[in-house]
Amino acid sequence: MEYKTQTRQIIMDYMVENPDRIFKASDIAQNLPSVSLSTIYRNLSRLEKAGIVQIVGAEENKELQYRYTGPSKCQAKMHLVCKICGKFFHLDGPALKMLQLSVMRVKGFELDQQQSVLLGRCAGCSRRRMRHG
């Protein structure tokens, strides 16, 4: 068991207080000015190894994005992640089954639900883009 620092707890508390979002280290640093960016990266790496946060991809500038999973929060679900606002949504039920069966049928590939994240734009960001685009 690794020692839990006060700084790590501050980072985890921030993520817990902002549910259903993905985070970049720079976002966390901006909202927690008392914690250095290097400390945030180091702690996110440790939290990822411990299974408390999950890497969900990288932004166009290659900065990794993370989501808080907690000790047991939504371990068996896939997620849809908005690349614009950072919100994530559960994908389960019939839609998940249909996706799994389609991928299995076409490619013979079994999806790992715990690690799978589909990136795109949520309905709100799509509407805003259409109005301004």
Secondary structure, DSSP 8 states (H G I E B T S, - for coil): -----HHHHHHHHHHHHS-SB-EEHHHHHHH-TTS-HHHHHHHHHHHHHTTSEEEEEE-TT--EEEEE-TTTTTTT-EEEEETTT-BEEEE-HHHHHHHHHHHHHHH-----TTT-EEEE--HHHHHHHHHH-
